[in-house]
Amino acid sequence: MRCVIAGFPFDLIKSEVEQSMQGVTPEPVTGVAVTIGRRVYPVMQVGEVLTRQDRRDFTTGEMRRALTRLGFTCHDVPPAAPVQDARAGEGLLGW
């Protein structure tokens, strides 16, 4: 599939994207994520690997559209729940 990312044309194929991401350790996801195989990657990390461009050169939307068109599942990652102090529940348990 031909797509334009950061003003440059790329011919992306789903199997090649999967192959490119093999052996790449996923970074912690804070925004939009994509599931490739059994791993969940930040969309921007995948974009950097595929295009070999700096992440500041393209947008999350560009990568999300391209990966979705290839058949990958992109999703928003909800913010992590705040960690409560372990002692906060002591009163409830009678400690």
Secondary structure, DSSP 8 states (H G I E B T S, - for coil): -EEEETTEEEE--HHHHHHHHTT-------SEEEEETTEEEEHHHHHHHHH-S-GGGS-HHHHHHHHHHHT-EEEE---------GGGGHHHHT-
